[in-house]
Amino acid sequence: MAERKIRVLLAKPGLDGHDRGAKVVAHALKEAGMEVIYTGLHQTVPSIVNQALQEDVDVIGLSIMSGAHIPICRKLMGLVKSEGMGDKLVLVGGVIPNKDMETLKEMGVNGVFPGGAGFDRIVRFIRENRSN
């Protein structure tokens, strides 16, 4: 029996209208053999969590270019916890200043990938850290 593919929900929360990076990451993850569900632009945090539940994903990935990563992730992690989804790997990428990385990790974000992070690094992190 074939092993189930890693399922990744890739979302663009908030008003950020730039999704080229998210689409390129989605393509790289697909090339690495993962199943990727891309939500499209302008998603609310509740809709992202709802979609992650419905799709039974292993990974929730946010692409945030707007600078609102702290409040968005705080809200997302609260909903992830209240929905009993603590086993999901949560990743954030985009315009993330170094000074905010520790704050995000303290909230429960598993991986932070600022712009320019290599695709191999993201794929390896997912494979090494997702729950089986």
Chimera marker file (.cmm) of the C-alpha trace (Angstrom):
<marker_set name="trace">
<marker id="1" x="0.000" y="0.000" z="0.000" r="1" g="1" b="0" radius="0.5"/>
<marker id="2" x="1.359" y="3.413" z="-0.962" r="1" g="1" b="0" radius="0.5"/>
<marker id="3" x="2.113" y="5.876" z="1.802" r="1" g="1" b="0" radius="0.5"/>
<marker id="4" x="-0.374" y="8.751" z="2.014" r="1" g="1" b="0" radius="0.5"/>
<marker id="5" x="0.965" y="11.974" z="0.555" r="1" g="1" b="0" radius="0.5"/>
<marker id="6" x="1.667" y="14.829" z="2.942" r="1" g="1" b="0" radius="0.5"/>
<marker id="7" x="-1.295" y="17.218" z="2.635" r="1" g="1" b="0" radius="0.5"/>
<marker id="8" x="-0.533" y="20.945" z="2.821" r="1" g="1" b="0" radius="0.5"/>
<marker id="9" x="-3.031" y="23.799" z="2.998" r="1" g="1" b="0" radius="0.5"/>
<marker id="10" x="-1.356" y="26.949" z="1.697" r="1" g="1" b="0" radius="0.5"/>
<marker id="11" x="-3.230" y="30.169" z="2.501" r="1" g="1" b="0" radius="0.5"/>
<marker id="12" x="-2.967" y="33.912" z="1.938" r="1" g="1" b="0" radius="0.5"/>
<marker id="13" x="-4.666" y="35.552" z="4.944" r="1" g="1" b="0" radius="0.5"/>
<marker id="14" x="-5.853" y="39.129" z="5.099" r="1" g="1" b="0" radius="0.5"/>
<marker id="15" x="-5.734" y="41.852" z="2.499" r="1" g="1" b="0" radius="0.5"/>
<marker id="16" x="-2.352" y="40.937" z="1.039" r="1" g="1" b="0" radius="0.5"/>
<marker id="17" x="-2.741" y="40.686" z="-2.732" r="1" g="1" b="0" radius="0.5"/>
<marker id="18" x="0.654" y="39.252" z="-3.644" r="1" g="1" b="0" radius="0.5"/>
<marker id="19" x="0.570" y="35.515" z="-4.202" r="1" g="1" b="0" radius="0.5"/>
<marker id="20" x="3.364" y="34.761" z="-6.668" r="1" g="1" b="0" radius="0.5"/>
<marker id="21" x="5.603" y="33.453" z="-3.880" r="1" g="1" b="0" radius="0.5"/>
<marker id="22" x="2.830" y="31.257" z="-2.478" r="1" g="1" b="0" radius="0.5"/>
<marker id="23" x="2.184" y="29.790" z="-5.928" r="1" g="1" b="0" radius="0.5"/>
<marker id="24" x="5.878" y="29.063" z="-6.436" r="1" g="1" b="0" radius="0.5"/>
<marker id="25" x="6.097" y="27.370" z="-3.021" r="1" g="1" b="0" radius="0.5"/>
<marker id="26" x="2.943" y="25.366" z="-3.832" r="1" g="1" b="0" radius="0.5"/>
<marker id="27" x="4.564" y="24.184" z="-7.059" r="1" g="1" b="0" radius="0.5"/>
<marker id="28" x="7.795" y="23.221" z="-5.252" r="1" g="1" b="0" radius="0.5"/>
<marker id="29" x="5.854" y="21.224" z="-2.645" r="1" g="1" b="0" radius="0.5"/>
<marker id="30" x="3.901" y="19.429" z="-5.390" r="1" g="1" b="0" radius="0.5"/>
<marker id="31" x="7.163" y="18.646" z="-7.176" r="1" g="1" b="0" radius="0.5"/>
<marker id="32" x="8.392" y="17.147" z="-3.890" r="1" g="1" b="0" radius="0.5"/>
<marker id="33" x="5.410" y="14.769" z="-3.925" r="1" g="1" b="0" radius="0.5"/>
<marker id="34" x="3.083" y="16.593" z="-1.532" r="1" g="1" b="0" radius="0.5"/>
<marker id="35" x="-0.584" y="17.305" z="-2.098" r="1" g="1" b="0" radius="0.5"/>
<marker id="36" x="-1.194" y="21.059" z="-1.939" r="1" g="1" b="0" radius="0.5"/>
<marker id="37" x="-4.502" y="22.831" z="-1.468" r="1" g="1" b="0" radius="0.5"/>
<marker id="38" x="-4.092" y="26.540" z="-2.257" r="1" g="1" b="0" radius="0.5"/>
<marker id="39" x="-6.890" y="28.678" z="-0.821" r="1" g="1" b="0" radius="0.5"/>
<marker id="40" x="-6.307" y="31.776" z="-2.922" r="1" g="1" b="0" radius="0.5"/>
<marker id="41" x="-6.123" y="35.385" z="-1.813" r="1" g="1" b="0" radius="0.5"/>
<marker id="42" x="-7.889" y="37.260" z="0.994" r="1" g="1" b="0" radius="0.5"/>
<marker id="43" x="-8.708" y="34.385" z="3.341" r="1" g="1" b="0" radius="0.5"/>
<marker id="44" x="-9.932" y="34.936" z="6.879" r="1" g="1" b="0" radius="0.5"/>
<marker id="45" x="-8.269" y="33.043" z="9.699" r="1" g="1" b="0" radius="0.5"/>
<marker id="46" x="-11.502" y="31.162" z="10.576" r="1" g="1" b="0" radius="0.5"/>
<marker id="47" x="-11.911" y="30.094" z="6.937" r="1" g="1" b="0" radius="0.5"/>
<marker id="48" x="-8.306" y="28.856" z="6.828" r="1" g="1" b="0" radius="0.5"/>
<marker id="49" x="-8.817" y="26.755" z="9.961" r="1" g="1" b="0" radius="0.5"/>
<marker id="50" x="-12.148" y="25.463" z="8.636" r="1" g="1" b="0" radius="0.5"/>
<marker id="51" x="-10.572" y="24.466" z="5.325" r="1" g="1" b="0" radius="0.5"/>
<marker id="52" x="-7.697" y="22.744" z="7.151" r="1" g="1" b="0" radius="0.5"/>
<marker id="53" x="-10.249" y="20.726" z="9.133" r="1" g="1" b="0" radius="0.5"/>
<marker id="54" x="-12.334" y="19.833" z="6.079" r="1" g="1" b="0" radius="0.5"/>
<marker id="55" x="-9.305" y="18.841" z="4.006" r="1" g="1" b="0" radius="0.5"/>
<marker id="56" x="-7.668" y="16.879" z="6.864" r="1" g="1" b="0" radius="0.5"/>
<marker id="57" x="-4.276" y="18.422" z="6.138" r="1" g="1" b="0" radius="0.5"/>
<marker id="58" x="-0.993" y="17.689" z="7.872" r="1" g="1" b="0" radius="0.5"/>
<marker id="59" x="0.407" y="21.185" z="7.378" r="1" g="1" b="0" radius="0.5"/>
<marker id="60" x="-1.055" y="24.698" z="7.454" r="1" g="1" b="0" radius="0.5"/>
<marker id="61" x="1.172" y="27.151" z="5.615" r="1" g="1" b="0" radius="0.5"/>
<marker id="62" x="0.576" y="30.883" z="5.626" r="1" g="1" b="0" radius="0.5"/>
<marker id="63" x="2.133" y="33.303" z="3.176" r="1" g="1" b="0" radius="0.5"/>
<marker id="64" x="2.059" y="36.801" z="4.647" r="1" g="1" b="0" radius="0.5"/>
<marker id="65" x="3.578" y="39.804" z="2.906" r="1" g="1" b="0" radius="0.5"/>
<marker id="66" x="1.553" y="42.517" z="4.645" r="1" g="1" b="0" radius="0.5"/>
<marker id="67" x="3.454" y="42.767" z="7.931" r="1" g="1" b="0" radius="0.5"/>
<marker id="68" x="0.431" y="41.527" z="9.900" r="1" g="1" b="0" radius="0.5"/>
<marker id="69" x="2.009" y="38.140" z="10.692" r="1" g="1" b="0" radius="0.5"/>
<marker id="70" x="1.927" y="38.585" z="14.503" r="1" g="1" b="0" radius="0.5"/>
<marker id="71" x="-1.835" y="39.260" z="14.907" r="1" g="1" b="0" radius="0.5"/>
<marker id="72" x="-2.769" y="36.791" z="12.150" r="1" g="1" b="0" radius="0.5"/>
<marker id="73" x="-0.672" y="34.009" z="13.686" r="1" g="1" b="0" radius="0.5"/>
<marker id="74" x="-1.906" y="34.781" z="17.204" r="1" g="1" b="0" radius="0.5"/>
<marker id="75" x="-5.505" y="34.375" z="16.008" r="1" g="1" b="0" radius="0.5"/>
<marker id="76" x="-4.687" y="31.292" z="13.925" r="1" g="1" b="0" radius="0.5"/>
<marker id="77" x="-2.859" y="29.507" z="16.745" r="1" g="1" b="0" radius="0.5"/>
<marker id="78" x="-5.754" y="30.233" z="19.122" r="1" g="1" b="0" radius="0.5"/>
<marker id="79" x="-8.217" y="28.650" z="16.690" r="1" g="1" b="0" radius="0.5"/>
<marker id="80" x="-5.895" y="25.717" z="15.945" r="1" g="1" b="0" radius="0.5"/>
<marker id="81" x="-5.719" y="25.025" z="19.675" r="1" g="1" b="0" radius="0.5"/>
<marker id="82" x="-9.456" y="25.446" z="20.314" r="1" g="1" b="0" radius="0.5"/>
<marker id="83" x="-10.278" y="23.130" z="17.387" r="1" g="1" b="0" radius="0.5"/>
<marker id="84" x="-7.966" y="20.421" z="18.737" r="1" g="1" b="0" radius="0.5"/>
<marker id="85" x="-5.598" y="20.678" z="15.770" r="1" g="1" b="0" radius="0.5"/>
<marker id="86" x="-2.384" y="20.841" z="17.781" r="1" g="1" b="0" radius="0.5"/>
<marker id="87" x="-0.955" y="17.972" z="15.740" r="1" g="1" b="0" radius="0.5"/>
<marker id="88" x="-0.876" y="20.121" z="12.586" r="1" g="1" b="0" radius="0.5"/>
<marker id="89" x="2.424" y="21.604" z="11.502" r="1" g="1" b="0" radius="0.5"/>
<marker id="90" x="2.008" y="25.384" z="11.160" r="1" g="1" b="0" radius="0.5"/>
<marker id="91" x="4.410" y="27.286" z="8.913" r="1" g="1" b="0" radius="0.5"/>
<marker id="92" x="4.645" y="30.970" z="8.055" r="1" g="1" b="0" radius="0.5"/>
<marker id="93" x="6.536" y="32.500" z="5.177" r="1" g="1" b="0" radius="0.5"/>
<marker id="94" x="6.846" y="35.878" z="3.546" r="1" g="1" b="0" radius="0.5"/>
<marker id="95" x="8.077" y="39.202" z="4.845" r="1" g="1" b="0" radius="0.5"/>
<marker id="96" x="9.012" y="38.161" z="8.382" r="1" g="1" b="0" radius="0.5"/>
<marker id="97" x="11.627" y="40.282" z="10.188" r="1" g="1" b="0" radius="0.5"/>
<marker id="98" x="14.238" y="38.344" z="12.173" r="1" g="1" b="0" radius="0.5"/>
<marker id="99" x="13.104" y="40.115" z="15.358" r="1" g="1" b="0" radius="0.5"/>
<marker id="100" x="9.639" y="38.488" z="15.061" r="1" g="1" b="0" radius="0.5"/>
<marker id="101" x="10.741" y="34.892" z="14.532" r="1" g="1" b="0" radius="0.5"/>
<marker id="102" x="11.042" y="34.017" z="18.213" r="1" g="1" b="0" radius="0.5"/>
<marker id="103" x="7.651" y="35.587" z="18.992" r="1" g="1" b="0" radius="0.5"/>
<marker id="104" x="6.025" y="33.447" z="16.288" r="1" g="1" b="0" radius="0.5"/>
<marker id="105" x="7.677" y="30.292" z="17.610" r="1" g="1" b="0" radius="0.5"/>
<marker id="106" x="6.577" y="31.123" z="21.170" r="1" g="1" b="0" radius="0.5"/>
<marker id="107" x="2.982" y="31.314" z="19.842" r="1" g="1" b="0" radius="0.5"/>
<marker id="108" x="3.340" y="27.775" z="18.559" r="1" g="1" b="0" radius="0.5"/>
<marker id="109" x="4.279" y="28.376" z="14.918" r="1" g="1" b="0" radius="0.5"/>
<marker id="110" x="6.529" y="25.450" z="14.034" r="1" g="1" b="0" radius="0.5"/>
<marker id="111" x="8.528" y="26.931" z="11.180" r="1" g="1" b="0" radius="0.5"/>
<marker id="112" x="9.234" y="30.447" z="9.924" r="1" g="1" b="0" radius="0.5"/>
<marker id="113" x="10.540" y="30.937" z="6.388" r="1" g="1" b="0" radius="0.5"/>
<marker id="114" x="11.302" y="34.531" z="5.424" r="1" g="1" b="0" radius="0.5"/>
<marker id="115" x="11.477" y="35.539" z="1.766" r="1" g="1" b="0" radius="0.5"/>
<marker id="116" x="14.372" y="33.825" z="0.031" r="1" g="1" b="0" radius="0.5"/>
<marker id="117" x="14.165" y="30.626" z="2.089" r="1" g="1" b="0" radius="0.5"/>
<marker id="118" x="15.136" y="27.723" z="-0.146" r="1" g="1" b="0" radius="0.5"/>
<marker id="119" x="12.477" y="25.277" z="-1.276" r="1" g="1" b="0" radius="0.5"/>
<marker id="120" x="14.676" y="22.347" z="-0.219" r="1" g="1" b="0" radius="0.5"/>
<marker id="121" x="14.766" y="23.755" z="3.306" r="1" g="1" b="0" radius="0.5"/>
<marker id="122" x="10.961" y="24.048" z="3.451" r="1" g="1" b="0" radius="0.5"/>
<marker id="123" x="10.422" y="20.522" z="2.055" r="1" g="1" b="0" radius="0.5"/>
<marker id="124" x="12.982" y="19.025" z="4.444" r="1" g="1" b="0" radius="0.5"/>
<marker id="125" x="11.434" y="20.837" z="7.433" r="1" g="1" b="0" radius="0.5"/>
<marker id="126" x="7.965" y="19.504" z="6.591" r="1" g="1" b="0" radius="0.5"/>
<marker id="127" x="9.198" y="15.944" z="6.114" r="1" g="1" b="0" radius="0.5"/>
<marker id="128" x="11.207" y="15.985" z="9.349" r="1" g="1" b="0" radius="0.5"/>
<marker id="129" x="8.611" y="17.662" z="11.563" r="1" g="1" b="0" radius="0.5"/>
<marker id="130" x="5.100" y="16.639" z="10.542" r="1" g="1" b="0" radius="0.5"/>
<marker id="131" x="3.099" y="14.275" z="12.715" r="1" g="1" b="0" radius="0.5"/>
<marker id="132" x="2.641" y="10.818" z="11.235" r="1" g="1" b="0" radius="0.5"/>
<link id1="1" id2="2" r="1" g="1" b="0" radius="0.2"/>
<link id1="2" id2="3" r="1" g="1" b="0" radius="0.2"/>
<link id1="3" id2="4" r="1" g="1" b="0" radius="0.2"/>
<link id1="4" id2="5" r="1" g="1" b="0" radius="0.2"/>
<link id1="5" id2="6" r="1" g="1" b="0" radius="0.2"/>
<link id1="6" id2="7" r="1" g="1" b="0" radius="0.2"/>
<link id1="7" id2="8" r="1" g="1" b="0" radius="0.2"/>
<link id1="8" id2="9" r="1" g="1" b="0" radius="0.2"/>
<link id1="9" id2="10" r="1" g="1" b="0" radius="0.2"/>
<link id1="10" id2="11" r="1" g="1" b="0" radius="0.2"/>
<link id1="11" id2="12" r="1" g="1" b="0" radius="0.2"/>
<link id1="12" id2="13" r="1" g="1" b="0" radius="0.2"/>
<link id1="13" id2="14" r="1" g="1" b="0" radius="0.2"/>
<link id1="14" id2="15" r="1" g="1" b="0" radius="0.2"/>
<link id1="15" id2="16" r="1" g="1" b="0" radius="0.2"/>
<link id1="16" id2="17" r="1" g="1" b="0" radius="0.2"/>
<link id1="17" id2="18" r="1" g="1" b="0" radius="0.2"/>
<link id1="18" id2="19" r="1" g="1" b="0" radius="0.2"/>
<link id1="19" id2="20" r="1" g="1" b="0" radius="0.2"/>
<link id1="20" id2="21" r="1" g="1" b="0" radius="0.2"/>
<link id1="21" id2="22" r="1" g="1" b="0" radius="0.2"/>
<link id1="22" id2="23" r="1" g="1" b="0" radius="0.2"/>
<link id1="23" id2="24" r="1" g="1" b="0" radius="0.2"/>
<link id1="24" id2="25" r="1" g="1" b="0" radius="0.2"/>
<link id1="25" id2="26" r="1" g="1" b="0" radius="0.2"/>
<link id1="26" id2="27" r="1" g="1" b="0" radius="0.2"/>
<link id1="27" id2="28" r="1" g="1" b="0" radius="0.2"/>
<link id1="28" id2="29" r="1" g="1" b="0" radius="0.2"/>
<link id1="29" id2="30" r="1" g="1" b="0" radius="0.2"/>
<link id1="30" id2="31" r="1" g="1" b="0" radius="0.2"/>
<link id1="31" id2="32" r="1" g="1" b="0" radius="0.2"/>
<link id1="32" id2="33" r="1" g="1" b="0" radius="0.2"/>
<link id1="33" id2="34" r="1" g="1" b="0" radius="0.2"/>
<link id1="34" id2="35" r="1" g="1" b="0" radius="0.2"/>
<link id1="35" id2="36" r="1" g="1" b="0" radius="0.2"/>
<link id1="36" id2="37" r="1" g="1" b="0" radius="0.2"/>
<link id1="37" id2="38" r="1" g="1" b="0" radius="0.2"/>
<link id1="38" id2="39" r="1" g="1" b="0" radius="0.2"/>
<link id1="39" id2="40" r="1" g="1" b="0" radius="0.2"/>
<link id1="40" id2="41" r="1" g="1" b="0" radius="0.2"/>
<link id1="41" id2="42" r="1" g="1" b="0" radius="0.2"/>
<link id1="42" id2="43" r="1" g="1" b="0" radius="0.2"/>
<link id1="43" id2="44" r="1" g="1" b="0" radius="0.2"/>
<link id1="44" id2="45" r="1" g="1" b="0" radius="0.2"/>
<link id1="45" id2="46" r="1" g="1" b="0" radius="0.2"/>
<link id1="46" id2="47" r="1" g="1" b="0" radius="0.2"/>
<link id1="47" id2="48" r="1" g="1" b="0" radius="0.2"/>
<link id1="48" id2="49" r="1" g="1" b="0" radius="0.2"/>
<link id1="49" id2="50" r="1" g="1" b="0" radius="0.2"/>
<link id1="50" id2="51" r="1" g="1" b="0" radius="0.2"/>
<link id1="51" id2="52" r="1" g="1" b="0" radius="0.2"/>
<link id1="52" id2="53" r="1" g="1" b="0" radius="0.2"/>
<link id1="53" id2="54" r="1" g="1" b="0" radius="0.2"/>
<link id1="54" id2="55" r="1" g="1" b="0" radius="0.2"/>
<link id1="55" id2="56" r="1" g="1" b="0" radius="0.2"/>
<link id1="56" id2="57" r="1" g="1" b="0" radius="0.2"/>
<link id1="57" id2="58" r="1" g="1" b="0" radius="0.2"/>
<link id1="58" id2="59" r="1" g="1" b="0" radius="0.2"/>
<link id1="59" id2="60" r="1" g="1" b="0" radius="0.2"/>
<link id1="60" id2="61" r="1" g="1" b="0" radius="0.2"/>
<link id1="61" id2="62" r="1" g="1" b="0" radius="0.2"/>
<link id1="62" id2="63" r="1" g="1" b="0" radius="0.2"/>
<link id1="63" id2="64" r="1" g="1" b="0" radius="0.2"/>
<link id1="64" id2="65" r="1" g="1" b="0" radius="0.2"/>
<link id1="65" id2="66" r="1" g="1" b="0" radius="0.2"/>
<link id1="66" id2="67" r="1" g="1" b="0" radius="0.2"/>
<link id1="67" id2="68" r="1" g="1" b="0" radius="0.2"/>
<link id1="68" id2="69" r="1" g="1" b="0" radius="0.2"/>
<link id1="69" id2="70" r="1" g="1" b="0" radius="0.2"/>
<link id1="70" id2="71" r="1" g="1" b="0" radius="0.2"/>
<link id1="71" id2="72" r="1" g="1" b="0" radius="0.2"/>
<link id1="72" id2="73" r="1" g="1" b="0" radius="0.2"/>
<link id1="73" id2="74" r="1" g="1" b="0" radius="0.2"/>
<link id1="74" id2="75" r="1" g="1" b="0" radius="0.2"/>
<link id1="75" id2="76" r="1" g="1" b="0" radius="0.2"/>
<link id1="76" id2="77" r="1" g="1" b="0" radius="0.2"/>
<link id1="77" id2="78" r="1" g="1" b="0" radius="0.2"/>
<link id1="78" id2="79" r="1" g="1" b="0" radius="0.2"/>
<link id1="79" id2="80" r="1" g="1" b="0" radius="0.2"/>
<link id1="80" id2="81" r="1" g="1" b="0" radius="0.2"/>
<link id1="81" id2="82" r="1" g="1" b="0" radius="0.2"/>
<link id1="82" id2="83" r="1" g="1" b="0" radius="0.2"/>
<link id1="83" id2="84" r="1" g="1" b="0" radius="0.2"/>
<link id1="84" id2="85" r="1" g="1" b="0" radius="0.2"/>
<link id1="85" id2="86" r="1" g="1" b="0" radius="0.2"/>
<link id1="86" id2="87" r="1" g="1" b="0" radius="0.2"/>
<link id1="87" id2="88" r="1" g="1" b="0" radius="0.2"/>
<link id1="88" id2="89" r="1" g="1" b="0" radius="0.2"/>
<link id1="89" id2="90" r="1" g="1" b="0" radius="0.2"/>
<link id1="90" id2="91" r="1" g="1" b="0" radius="0.2"/>
<link id1="91" id2="92" r="1" g="1" b="0" radius="0.2"/>
<link id1="92" id2="93" r="1" g="1" b="0" radius="0.2"/>
<link id1="93" id2="94" r="1" g="1" b="0" radius="0.2"/>
<link id1="94" id2="95" r="1" g="1" b="0" radius="0.2"/>
<link id1="95" id2="96" r="1" g="1" b="0" radius="0.2"/>
<link id1="96" id2="97" r="1" g="1" b="0" radius="0.2"/>
<link id1="97" id2="98" r="1" g="1" b="0" radius="0.2"/>
<link id1="98" id2="99" r="1" g="1" b="0" radius="0.2"/>
<link id1="99" id2="100" r="1" g="1" b="0" radius="0.2"/>
<link id1="100" id2="101" r="1" g="1" b="0" radius="0.2"/>
<link id1="101" id2="102" r="1" g="1" b="0" radius="0.2"/>
<link id1="102" id2="103" r="1" g="1" b="0" radius="0.2"/>
<link id1="103" id2="104" r="1" g="1" b="0" radius="0.2"/>
<link id1="104" id2="105" r="1" g="1" b="0" radius="0.2"/>
<link id1="105" id2="106" r="1" g="1" b="0" radius="0.2"/>
<link id1="106" id2="107" r="1" g="1" b="0" radius="0.2"/>
<link id1="107" id2="108" r="1" g="1" b="0" radius="0.2"/>
<link id1="108" id2="109" r="1" g="1" b="0" radius="0.2"/>
<link id1="109" id2="110" r="1" g="1" b="0" radius="0.2"/>
<link id1="110" id2="111" r="1" g="1" b="0" radius="0.2"/>
<link id1="111" id2="112" r="1" g="1" b="0" radius="0.2"/>
<link id1="112" id2="113" r="1" g="1" b="0" radius="0.2"/>
<link id1="113" id2="114" r="1" g="1" b="0" radius="0.2"/>
<link id1="114" id2="115" r="1" g="1" b="0" radius="0.2"/>
<link id1="115" id2="116" r="1" g="1" b="0" radius="0.2"/>
<link id1="116" id2="117" r="1" g="1" b="0" radius="0.2"/>
<link id1="117" id2="118" r="1" g="1" b="0" radius="0.2"/>
<link id1="118" id2="119" r="1" g="1" b="0" radius="0.2"/>
<link id1="119" id2="120" r="1" g="1" b="0" radius="0.2"/>
<link id1="120" id2="121" r="1" g="1" b="0" radius="0.2"/>
<link id1="121" id2="122" r="1" g="1" b="0" radius="0.2"/>
<link id1="122" id2="123" r="1" g="1" b="0" radius="0.2"/>
<link id1="123" id2="124" r="1" g="1" b="0" radius="0.2"/>
<link id1="124" id2="125" r="1" g="1" b="0" radius="0.2"/>
<link id1="125" id2="126" r="1" g="1" b="0" radius="0.2"/>
<link id1="126" id2="127" r="1" g="1" b="0" radius="0.2"/>
<link id1="127" id2="128" r="1" g="1" b="0" radius="0.2"/>
<link id1="128" id2="129" r="1" g="1" b="0" radius="0.2"/>
<link id1="129" id2="130" r="1" g="1" b="0" radius="0.2"/>
<link id1="130" id2="131" r="1" g="1" b="0" radius="0.2"/>
<link id1="131" id2="132" r="1" g="1" b="0" radius="0.2"/>
</marker_set>
